[in-house]
Amino acid sequence: MVGVTSITGPTPGGQLTVGDVATLKGTWDATAANPQPGEAFTIGLPAQFDFPEAITFPLWGVDDNGDPISYGTCITDPATSVATCTLSDAVAGRIDISGTWEFDIEAVEATELKAVEFDLNGAKVPRCGPAPVSRSRGRRRW
């Protein structure tokens, strides 16, 4: 299971403007999935957001001792607005793994919607952001 936990823009709790970069954070949970090395999940952005650039980042979790461990690697694709996270050999033989992910997104399209829809591994999931995305700075909030 994949989830979005927060969208944080340059002004905490404030409205995003087209061109703003925000941090998108979320969770992943493979405790009931019998995860295998090479398996992947995706995080698709709504039309209002895109990736500022292609980046690779670790898929974090914790080991049996509570220490941070990378269970895989994620790659963002600005052409498709999808991040693909692939599990590594670190998941072999494990059934109780979960963790977090985090990356920057850019507001690219204005909207008055109070929630935007993410495609989380094929499931359409609405998520409220810090505020609607405007074309220019203003006082509008939700």
C-alpha positions in Angstrom: 0.0 0.0 0.0 1.2 3.5 -0.9 0.0 6.7 0.7 0.6 10.5 0.6 1.0 12.1 4.0 1.8 15.7 3.3 2.5 18.4 0.7 4.5 21.3 2.1 5.1 24.4 0.1 7.5 27.3 0.6 5.0 29.0 2.9 3.9 26.5 5.6 0.1 26.0 5.3 -0.1 28.6 2.6 -1.3 28.6 -1.0 1.0 27.3 -3.8 1.6 29.4 -6.9 2.4 28.0 -10.3 6.2 27.7 -10.3 6.5 26.9 -6.5 8.4 23.8 -5.5 6.8 21.8 -2.7 7.9 18.7 -0.8 5.6 15.6 -1.2 5.9 13.0 1.6 4.4 9.6 1.8 4.5 6.0 3.1 4.7 2.6 1.7 3.8 -0.7 3.4 4.6 -4.2 2.1 3.8 -6.1 5.3 1.0 -8.0 3.7 2.5 -8.3 0.2 5.4 -10.9 0.4 7.7 -8.4 -1.3 10.3 -9.7 -3.7 13.5 -8.0 -5.1 12.7 -6.3 -8.4 9.0 -5.7 -7.7 8.0 -2.0 -8.1 5.2 0.4 -7.3 4.4 3.8 -8.7 3.5 7.3 -7.5 1.7 9.3 -10.2 1.3 13.0 -9.8 -1.9 14.9 -10.6 -2.0 17.3 -13.6 -1.3 20.3 -11.3 2.2 19.0 -10.4 5.3 17.8 -12.1 8.8 16.8 -11.1 11.3 19.7 -11.4 13.9 17.2 -12.6 14.6 13.5 -12.9 16.2 12.2 -9.6 16.9 9.0 -7.9 16.3 8.6 -4.2 16.3 5.8 -1.6 13.1 4.0 -0.4 13.6 4.2 3.3 12.5 1.8 6.0 14.0 0.4 9.3 15.7 -3.0 9.9 15.0 -5.4 12.8 17.2 -3.2 15.1 15.2 0.0 14.2 18.1 1.3 12.2 17.4 3.1 8.8 17.8 0.9 5.7 17.2 1.4 2.0 14.8 -1.2 0.7 15.0 0.0 -2.8 15.4 2.9 -5.2 12.9 5.4 -6.7 13.3 7.3 -9.9 11.2 10.3 -10.9 10.3 10.8 -14.6 9.3 14.4 -15.5 8.0 13.2 -19.0 5.3 11.0 -17.4 5.0 12.6 -13.9 5.4 9.2 -12.4 8.0 8.0 -9.8 8.8 4.3 -9.9 10.1 2.6 -6.8 11.9 -0.7 -7.2 12.6 -3.0 -4.3 16.2 -4.2 -3.8 17.7 -7.4 -2.5 17.3 -6.0 1.0 13.7 -7.2 1.0 14.6 -10.9 0.3 13.1 -13.1 3.0 11.3 -10.2 4.7 7.6 -9.9 5.2 7.4 -7.0 7.7 8.7 -4.0 5.8 7.4 -0.5 5.4 8.8 2.9 5.3 8.7 6.4 3.8 9.4 8.4 0.7 9.9 12.1 0.0 10.7 14.2 -3.1 10.1 17.7 -4.5 7.3 18.5 -6.9 6.6 21.7 -8.8 3.2 23.4 -9.1 2.6 23.7 -12.9 -1.1 24.2 -13.3 -3.6 26.5 -11.4 -6.6 24.9 -9.8 -9.4 25.8 -7.4 -9.8 22.2 -6.4 -9.5 21.5 -2.7 -8.2 18.0 -3.3 -6.1 16.7 -6.2 -5.9 13.0 -7.3 -2.7 11.0 -7.1 -2.3 7.7 -8.8 -0.8 5.5 -6.1 0.2 2.2 -7.7 -2.9 2.2 -9.8 -5.3 3.5 -7.1 -6.8 7.0 -7.6 -6.4 8.7 -4.2 -7.6 12.3 -3.6 -5.4 14.3 -1.3 -5.8 17.8 0.1 -2.8 20.0 -0.4 -1.7 23.1 1.5 -4.1 25.1 -0.6 -5.4 25.5 -4.2 -2.7 26.3 -6.8 -3.0 29.9 -8.1 -1.5 31.6 -11.1 0.0 34.3 -9.0 0.5 35.2 -5.3 -2.8 36.0 -3.5 -4.7 35.7 -0.3 -6.9 32.8 -1.3 -6.9 29.8 1.1 -8.9 26.8 1.9 
